[in-house]
Amino acid sequence: MMFEFDQFLGFLAFLTILTMGFWLMIFLTAVIVPYWLGGSIMDLIKEKKAKRKAAKEQKA
């Protein structure tokens, strides 16, 4: 037995939402996460440099 038209539309909506979620997950893991990690690492490096500089100035 074939699907009725409203069932077919529901199936298409489900596939559309599933596909959008898949590509959003790919985008997040490929672009946003590395950007976030890079910024965090740069921030940690800047903090360490500032601590080192402050300790050096305190010694002198």
C-alpha positions as CSV (number, residue, x, y, z in Angstrom):
1,M,0.0,0.0,0.0
2,M,1.3,3.4,-0.9
3,F,1.7,6.4,1.3
4,E,-0.9,9.1,1.4
5,F,0.1,12.6,0.4
6,D,0.2,14.0,3.9
7,Q,2.3,11.1,5.1
8,F,4.7,11.7,2.2
9,L,4.9,15.4,3.2
10,G,5.6,14.4,6.8
11,F,8.3,12.0,5.6
12,L,9.9,14.8,3.5
13,A,9.8,17.2,6.5
14,F,11.5,14.6,8.6
15,L,14.2,14.0,6.0
16,T,14.7,17.8,5.6
17,I,15.1,18.3,9.4
18,L,17.4,15.3,9.7
19,T,19.6,16.5,6.8
20,M,19.8,20.0,8.2
21,G,20.8,18.7,11.6
22,F,23.5,16.5,10.0
23,W,25.0,19.4,8.1
24,L,24.8,21.7,11.1
25,M,26.8,19.1,13.1
26,I,29.4,18.8,10.3
27,F,29.7,22.6,10.3
28,L,30.1,22.9,14.0
29,T,32.7,20.2,14.2
30,A,34.7,21.4,11.2
31,V,34.5,25.2,11.7
32,I,33.3,26.4,15.1
33,V,35.1,23.9,17.4
34,P,38.6,24.5,15.9
35,Y,38.0,28.2,16.1
36,W,36.9,28.0,19.7
37,L,39.9,25.8,20.6
38,G,42.4,28.1,18.8
39,G,41.0,31.1,20.7
40,S,41.2,29.3,24.0
41,I,44.8,28.2,23.4
42,M,45.8,31.8,22.3
43,D,44.2,33.2,25.5
44,L,46.1,30.7,27.7
45,I,49.3,31.6,26.0
46,K,48.6,35.4,26.5
47,E,47.8,34.7,30.2
48,K,51.1,32.8,30.7
49,K,53.1,35.6,29.0
50,A,51.4,38.2,31.2
51,K,52.2,36.1,34.4
52,R,55.8,35.7,33.3
53,K,56.1,39.4,32.6
54,A,54.6,40.3,35.9
55,A,56.9,37.9,37.8
56,K,59.9,39.3,35.9
57,E,58.9,42.9,36.8
58,Q,58.4,42.0,40.4
59,K,61.9,40.4,40.6
60,A,63.6,43.4,39.1
